[in-house]
Amino acid sequence: MTRILGDLAPRRTLTYRETGATRTPDALPAGYHHLRHSTPVGHGPADFRTAAEAVTTWRMHRATGARVRSTAGRAAPGVTLEVGLGVGPLAYGVPCRVIWVPEEEHRGGFAYGTLTGHPESGEESFLVELEPDGTVRFTVTAFSRPAAWYTRLAGPVVPRLQLAYARALGRVLTRLVAEG
């Protein structure tokens, strides 16, 4: 992985202008690929708390096999993190910064934005909601576009990979909730 945590200087900046746009998933900015994937992961307040904790402490991401290094143990605005995939010399870490966290009683999670050095440019939110009927729903919402030559070259493969990862996160979170 890259050495972002040894290099958390302010020179790492967001790579897009529409900061916070994932707060309004029905009005994502034009000029980006949009992703929205939602899945039920449990039922009731206890499952909601378990899911929200797994999302905000990076446990969900780590349970997919991703490595997460961050400047804090929990998502909060301004926290910088690096999410890494791959093994050994093929491992690649992407730098992000937490942009917002929901402040409602029945919503948990966070959104992060891409920083310089990330192969994509945009924002992604990972939200858990306790619906009125007791359903606990996990939703990934994102807008992104290529920021590196290799993601531009990959073309339509990248959005497919993003959707596959969102689905994997939903499956993993469902398992984590079931385990308690």
PyMOL commands that set and color helices and strands:
alter all, ss='L'
color gray80, all
select helices_A, chain A and resi 4-6+21-23+25-27+45-56+59-63+88-90+149-154+157-179
alter helices_A, ss='H'
color red, helices_A
select strands_A, chain A and resi 33-43+67-70+80-85+92-100+107-114+120-130+135-146
alter strands_A, ss='S'
color yellow, strands_A
deselect
rebuild
show_as cartoon
